[in-house]
Amino acid sequence: MQDKINLIKETLKEDLEVSGWHKILSPFLDSKGFDNITDTLTRLVDQDRRFTPKLKDAFNAFKETKLSDVKVVIVGQDPYPQLGVDDGIAFSCSNTGKPQPSLRYIMKELGDTSVNIDLKRWCKQGVLLINTALTCEVNKIGSHYDIWKPFTEYIFESINKIDKDIIFVLMGRKAEAWQLIIPGQKILKCPHPAAAAYNGGTWKADNIFERVNDELDKQGKTCIIW
């Protein structure tokens, strides 16, 4: 198993070099902190406790969004907990033929009737889509939050050091809990789309995507084509 993890790590580093994230993420990937994460995940697999997405896909958001392009970071909570659904990009579900509820609520807010389930198109425009945990035990929401907490802290602090003009969109309470370590950034908040299930199918998004583009416009940056 360790040989497989080492291979995944080396392949990941190569992919991150292409997207520019290797300078930031390689030190963590070589740290005891990442070893602790992989050791924990390996131990859970040995106990027949499967997780999603696969470790090789967990960093797809960083592979698809170039560091030099990042202008918006959207933070969710957990990957989709169903096996084989999550593709490593928050809210995206390109592995399936249909949108998951959270993505349906997002598309409804945007008035998008095409329901495009692959959000790499946002990544290509400089939107980093991540969750507070990069993996989740199958059908157990929130189960890996503590496992990934050191990484989440590391990546937020790293982004905060290199750029003060990034718009952070924190969706839900777990995401909002991290706002204290990104001082100086423009922070926008809204409920997690999944909360719509408890509000009669209505996501109280407070025009979050329009607000993001308003802020980008103020910064003189190109708005996102959602």
Disulfide bonds with the S-S distance in Angstrom:
none
